[in-house]
Amino acid sequence: MKKETNAPTLQENKMRTMPVGRLLTTMALPLVASMLVQALYNVVDSIYVSQISESAVTALSLAYPVQNLLIGFATGVAVGVNSLLSKSLGEGNQERANQAAGNGIVLMFAAVALFMLFGAFGSRPYFTMQSQVTETVEGGTSYIAICCLLSLGIFVEVLGERLLQASGKTVFTLYTQGAGAIINIVLDPVFIFGYFGIPAMGVAGAAVATVIGQWVAAIMAVFFNLKYNTDVRFNLSYWKLRKEVAKPILTVGIPSIIMMAIGSLMTFGMNQILQGFKNYGETATGVFGIYFKLQSFFFMPIFGLNNASISILAYNYGARQPKRITVTLKYSLAIALAVMLLGLLVFQVAPELLLGIFNPSDSFLEIGCNALRIISLSFPMAAVGIALSASFQAMGIGIYATITSLCRQLIVLLPVAYLMSLTRDVHAVWWAFPIAEVVSMLATIYFYFRLYRGKIKPLFAQAAQ
């Protein structure tokens, strides 16, 4: 059978021809909008749960590392597929693009099985090793068990959205993520507090609302791919695992998973450090969790921009278009800095207003205001790291992104946070974030120049010949 390597949709793919500024905006805006909606429902979860008790807020904070790891596995598989699929489309290799999608689906099911096992057997031990407060343990255990046992929804949603994104159809991700988030927001009070004959489920109700939203988004993502994604074929014949296809997916995907795992380990470690403050350990842990909810309003758009730029960079690297690669990175960096500077301003000027929506106690408000003001100093450095790291993943050198993430979240952050905790001043712990971000930014810049000399600069030389 003849391979479809010269299809008009591939020749005229907008990632090769559309002006970069317009292309990045077109692809990123739907992702940014949908991620902002997701950030909103994460905050809404915490607002509702804060009406139960401070222990309920702490339960969600302690659950965050597992939830983050779950999303990390889903994103890692999807990013690996995204990178290979975009590169294959850029090269005009339709067969390899189809195989990338099929192998990604098989890898997704393997990851789901792992989390279902953890949800069934690991949820309670995970919480009992972190807290002795019964309300915190019971609420967190039920939350994580529900999210893990029903995790197929988030995996299908994320992979489906990245398949659409890789072929330039990002507008549909606005519908999937937006619908899932809105459903979660609407159902949160129904299941948490009990309405319309449904019993009040407390923290577990927040998990139920979350997975329902994820499953609805997953069903929509499958529909949009089957109906509108003409750049990829989903025949079962492409589901057979092939080493030459799975390896490049995992080469990019595993570092992405490791980065999220590092984030989960960092959060777990920070929670342990904060729990060590006897007088207000539970409060400080709750503050840390709320900070992550609030910062997502600024980090989520940057990650949306990052995901869009990965597709553009991977496609144009495959198509040997170096100028479009460098211009894309310049646009991404400028936008990321603008967003993060806005975040810095908001966190410096209005921390009381931000925290006030979570029904805070006086000690919660005092610790939280200092945390927001100090940690937000790291935002501009984070913008540089996130924007440039897209090139590492797009060009198949995920190890660079892994190393910079290690600097940011483990090698520097946790040791510095621990040393600061020895002062017995909880406010000193927050300074670990700006310190770690400076180190990570310097490492990112160093690796980018290595990548530029090794992969991008030679393309300019080839184009000049």
C-alpha positions in Angstrom: 0.0 0.0 0.0 1.3 3.4 -0.9 2.3 5.6 2.0 0.6 9.0 2.3 3.7 11.0 2.4 2.6 13.8 0.0 -0.8 14.6 1.2 -1.8 18.2 0.7 -2.6 18.6 4.4 1.1 17.9 5.1 2.5 20.1 2.4 0.4 23.0 3.4 0.5 22.4 7.1 0.2 25.8 8.8 3.2 25.1 11.1 5.4 25.3 8.0 3.9 28.4 6.3 2.0 30.6 8.8 3.9 33.7 10.2 5.4 32.5 13.5 3.8 35.2 15.7 0.3 34.5 14.4 0.9 30.7 14.5 2.1 30.7 18.1 -0.8 32.9 19.1 -3.4 30.8 17.2 -2.1 27.6 18.8 -1.4 28.8 22.3 -4.5 30.9 23.0 -6.9 27.9 23.1 -4.5 26.0 25.3 -3.9 29.1 27.6 -7.7 29.7 27.9 -8.5 26.1 28.7 -5.6 25.9 31.2 -6.8 29.1 32.9 -10.2 27.4 33.3 -8.5 24.4 34.8 -6.6 26.7 37.2 -9.9 28.2 38.1 -11.5 24.8 39.0 -8.5 23.9 41.1 -8.9 27.0 43.1 -12.7 26.4 43.3 -12.0 22.9 44.7 -9.9 24.5 47.5 -12.5 27.3 48.2 -15.2 24.7 48.7 -13.0 22.4 50.7 -11.8 25.3 52.9 -15.5 25.7 54.1 -15.2 22.2 55.7 -12.0 22.7 57.8 -8.3 23.6 57.7 -7.6 19.8 57.9 -9.5 19.3 54.7 -7.3 21.9 53.0 -4.2 20.1 54.3 -5.6 16.8 53.0 -5.7 18.3 49.4 -2.2 19.7 49.9 -0.8 16.3 51.0 -2.6 14.6 48.1 -1.1 17.0 45.5 2.2 15.0 45.0 0.3 11.9 43.9 -2.2 13.9 41.8 0.7 15.8 40.2 2.5 12.5 39.4 -0.7 11.1 37.8 -0.9 14.1 35.5 2.8 13.9 34.9 2.6 10.3 33.6 -0.4 11.3 31.4 1.5 14.4 30.1 4.8 12.5 29.7 3.3 9.9 27.4 1.4 12.6 25.5 4.4 14.9 25.1 6.5 12.0 23.7 3.8 11.2 21.2 3.4 14.9 20.4 7.1 15.3 19.7 7.4 12.3 17.4 4.1 12.9 15.6 4.9 16.6 14.9 8.4 15.7 13.7 6.9 12.9 11.5 4.4 15.3 10.0 7.1 17.8 9.4 9.1 15.2 7.5 6.0 14.1 5.5 6.1 10.6 7.1 2.4 9.7 7.5 3.0 6.1 8.5 5.3 7.0 11.3 2.8 9.6 12.5 0.1 6.9 12.6 2.4 4.5 14.5 3.2 7.2 17.0 -0.5 7.7 17.9 -1.1 4.0 18.1 1.9 3.2 20.3 1.0 6.1 22.5 -2.4 4.6 23.2 -0.8 1.3 24.3 1.7 3.1 26.6 -1.2 5.1 28.1 -3.1 1.9 29.2 0.1 0.5 30.8 0.5 3.7 32.9 -3.2 3.7 33.9 -2.8 0.2 35.3 0.0 1.3 37.6 -2.1 4.1 39.1 -5.1 1.9 39.6 -3.0 -0.4 41.6 -1.7 2.5 43.7 -5.2 3.7 44.2 -6.4 0.3 45.5 -3.4 -0.5 47.8 -1.2 2.6 48.4 -3.6 5.5 49.2 -3.9 4.9 52.9 -0.3 4.1 53.7 0.7 7.2 51.8 -1.3 9.4 54.1 -0.7 7.6 57.4 3.1 8.2 56.9 2.5 12.0 56.7 -0.2 12.9 59.2 -1.7 11.7 62.5 -4.8 13.8 62.1 -7.7 11.5 61.4 -9.7 14.0 59.3 -6.7 14.7 57.1 -5.9 11.0 56.6 -9.5 9.9 55.8 -10.2 12.8 53.5 -6.9 12.5 51.6 -7.1 8.7 51.3 -10.6 8.8 49.7 -9.6 11.7 47.4 -6.5 9.9 46.0 -8.2 6.5 45.7 -11.0 7.9 43.6 -8.6 9.9 41.4 -6.3 6.9 40.8 -8.9 4.2 40.3 -10.7 6.3 37.7 -7.6 7.8 36.1 -8.3 6.5 32.6 -10.3 9.7 32.0 -7.4 12.1 32.5 -5.0 9.9 30.5 -7.4 9.8 27.5 -8.1 13.5 27.8 -4.5 14.5 27.8 -3.4 12.2 25.0 -6.4 13.1 22.9 -5.6 16.8 23.3 -1.9 16.4 22.4 -2.8 14.5 19.3 -5.0 17.4 18.2 -2.4 19.8 19.2 0.4 18.0 17.3 -1.5 18.4 14.0 -2.4 22.0 14.7 -6.0 21.6 15.8 -5.6 23.2 19.2 -9.0 24.9 19.1 -10.7 21.6 20.1 -8.6 21.4 23.3 -10.4 24.6 24.4 -13.7 22.7 24.2 -12.5 19.6 26.0 -10.6 21.2 28.8 -13.2 24.0 29.2 -16.1 21.5 29.4 -14.3 19.3 31.9 -13.4 22.2 34.1 -16.9 23.8 34.0 -18.5 20.4 34.9 -16.1 20.1 37.8 -16.9 23.6 39.1 -20.7 23.0 38.8 -20.6 19.5 40.5 -18.2 20.4 43.3 -20.7 21.8 45.7 -23.2 19.1 44.8 -20.9 16.2 45.8 -19.0 18.0 48.6 -22.0 19.4 50.5 -24.8 17.2 49.2 -27.6 18.6 47.0 -30.4 17.1 44.9 -30.6 14.0 47.0 -26.9 13.3 46.8 -25.3 12.7 50.2 -22.5 15.1 51.4 -19.2 13.4 50.6 -16.8 16.1 51.8 -13.3 15.9 50.4 -14.2 12.7 48.4 -16.9 14.7 46.7 -14.3 17.0 45.2 -12.6 13.9 43.7 -15.9 12.6 42.3 -16.6 16.0 40.6 -13.0 16.1 39.2 -13.1 12.6 37.6 -16.6 13.2 36.1 -15.2 16.3 34.4 -12.1 14.4 33.2 -14.2 11.6 31.7 -16.5 14.0 29.9 -13.4 15.8 28.4 -11.9 12.4 27.5 -15.0 11.4 25.5 -15.0 14.7 23.7 -11.3 14.4 22.9 -11.9 10.9 21.3 -14.8 12.3 19.3 -12.8 15.3 17.9 -9.9 13.1 17.0 -12.0 10.5 15.1 -14.0 13.2 13.3 -11.6 16.0 12.6 -8.0 14.9 13.0 -7.4 13.9 9.4 -3.6 14.0 9.8 -3.6 10.8 11.9 -5.1 7.4 11.3 -6.2 5.4 14.4 -6.5 1.8 12.9 -5.8 -1.0 15.4 -2.9 -2.1 13.2 -0.9 0.9 14.5 -1.4 -0.2 18.1 1.3 -2.9 17.9 4.3 -1.7 20.0 7.4 -1.1 17.8 10.8 -0.5 19.3 11.7 2.1 16.7 8.5 4.0 17.5 8.1 3.5 21.3 11.8 4.4 22.0 11.6 8.0 20.7 8.3 8.5 22.5 9.8 7.3 25.8 13.1 9.2 25.1 11.1 12.5 25.3 8.3 11.3 27.5 10.3 9.7 30.4 12.3 12.9 31.1 8.9 14.7 31.2 7.5 12.1 33.6 10.7 12.4 35.7 10.3 16.2 35.9 6.8 15.8 37.2 8.0 13.0 39.6 10.6 15.4 40.8 7.9 18.0 41.4 5.9 15.5 43.4 9.0 14.5 45.4 9.7 18.2 46.0 6.2 18.8 47.2 6.3 15.7 49.5 9.7 16.9 50.9 8.4 20.4 51.5 5.4 19.1 53.2 7.6 17.1 55.5 9.8 20.1 56.3 6.7 22.3 57.0 5.1 19.6 59.1 8.2 19.8 61.3 7.1 23.2 62.6 5.2 21.9 65.7 3.1 25.0 66.4 1.8 25.6 62.9 2.9 22.7 60.7 -0.6 21.8 59.4 -1.3 25.5 58.7 2.0 25.9 56.8 1.3 22.8 54.7 -2.1 24.2 53.9 -0.6 27.5 52.8 1.9 25.7 50.6 -1.0 23.9 48.9 -3.0 27.1 48.4 0.1 28.8 46.9 0.2 26.1 44.2 -3.4 26.6 43.4 -2.9 30.4 43.1 0.3 30.3 41.1 -1.3 28.0 38.5 -3.1 31.1 37.2 0.2 32.3 35.9 2.1 29.0 35.4 -0.7 27.2 33.5 -0.7 29.8 30.7 3.0 29.5 30.4 2.8 25.7 30.2 0.1 26.1 27.5 2.4 28.4 25.6 5.2 25.9 26.2 3.1 23.0 24.8 2.2 25.0 21.7 5.8 25.9 21.1 6.9 22.3 21.4 4.7 21.3 18.5 5.9 24.3 16.4 9.6 23.6 17.2 9.4 19.9 16.6 7.6 20.3 13.3 10.1 22.9 12.0 13.0 20.9 13.3 11.8 18.0 11.2 11.2 20.4 8.3 14.7 21.9 8.6 13.4 25.5 9.2 15.9 27.0 11.7 14.7 30.6 11.4 11.2 29.6 12.4 12.7 27.7 15.4 14.6 30.7 16.8 11.8 33.2 16.1 9.3 30.8 17.9 11.6 30.8 21.0 12.0 34.6 21.0 8.2 35.0 21.0 7.7 32.4 23.7 10.3 33.9 25.9 8.9 37.4 25.6 5.3 36.3 26.3 6.4 34.1 29.3 8.3 37.0 30.9 5.3 39.3 30.5 2.9 36.9 32.1 5.3 36.1 35.0 6.0 39.8 35.7 2.3 40.3 36.0 2.1 37.4 38.4 4.9 38.9 40.4 3.1 42.2 40.7 -0.2 40.6 41.8 1.4 38.4 44.4 3.4 41.4 45.8 0.5 43.8 45.9 -2.6 41.7 46.8 -1.7 38.6 48.8 -4.3 39.3 51.5 -7.0 39.6 48.8 -6.0 36.3 47.2 -5.9 34.3 50.4 -9.0 35.9 51.8 -11.2 33.7 49.5 -10.1 30.5 51.4 -11.6 31.3 54.7 -8.2 31.8 56.4 -7.4 31.9 60.1 -5.1 34.8 61.3 -2.1 32.5 61.4 -2.9 31.1 57.9 -3.1 34.7 56.5 0.1 35.8 58.1 2.1 32.8 56.9 0.4 32.9 53.5 1.1 36.6 52.7 4.8 36.2 53.4 4.9 33.0 51.4 3.3 34.5 48.3 5.5 37.6 48.4 8.8 35.7 48.8 8.1 32.8 46.4 6.8 35.0 43.6 10.3 36.6 43.3 11.2 33.5 41.4 8.6 34.0 38.7 10.7 35.9 36.1 13.5 33.3 36.3 10.9 30.5 36.0 9.7 32.1 32.8 13.1 31.9 31.2 13.5 28.3 32.2 10.1 27.1 31.0 10.3 29.0 27.6 13.7 27.7 26.7 13.1 24.1 27.9 10.5 23.7 25.1 13.5 23.4 22.7 15.0 20.5 24.7 11.8 18.4 24.5 11.0 19.3 20.9 14.5 18.3 19.7 14.7 15.0 21.6 17.1 16.1 24.4 14.8 15.7 27.3 17.7 15.0 29.6 18.5 18.7 29.6 15.0 19.5 30.9 15.4 16.8 33.5 18.7 18.2 34.8 17.4 21.8 35.1 14.3 20.5 36.9 16.5 18.6 39.3 18.3 21.8 40.1 15.1 23.7 40.6 13.2 21.2 42.8 15.6 18.8 44.4 19.3 19.4 44.3 19.0 23.0 45.4 15.5 23.6 46.7 15.0 20.9 49.3 18.5 21.2 50.9 18.2 25.0 51.1 14.6 24.7 52.5 15.8 22.3 55.1 18.7 24.5 56.1 16.3 27.5 56.4 14.0 25.4 58.5 16.8 25.1 61.1 16.3 28.7 62.0 12.8 27.7 63.3 11.4 30.6 61.3 8.8 29.2 58.8 9.1 32.4 56.7 12.7 31.7 56.0 11.8 28.4 54.2 10.1 30.3 51.3 13.4 31.9 50.3 14.6 28.5 49.0 12.4 29.0 45.9 14.0 32.1 44.5 17.5 30.7 45.3 16.7 27.4 43.4 15.2 29.2 40.5 18.3 31.3 39.9 20.5 28.2 39.7 18.0 26.4 37.4 17.8 29.4 35.1 21.6 29.6 34.7 21.7 25.8 33.9 18.9 26.2 31.4 20.7 29.0 29.5 23.9 27.0 29.4 22.1 23.9 28.0 20.2 26.0 25.4 23.5 27.4 24.0 24.8 23.9 23.8 21.7 22.8 21.9 21.9 25.8 19.6 25.5 25.0 18.7 24.8 21.3 18.2 21.4 21.3 16.5 20.1 24.7 15.4 23.2 26.4 14.1 24.0 23.5 11.7 20.6 23.9 10.1 21.4 27.6 9.3 24.6 26.4 7.6 22.7 23.8 5.6 20.1 26.4 4.5 22.8 28.8 3.3 24.3 26.1 1.0 
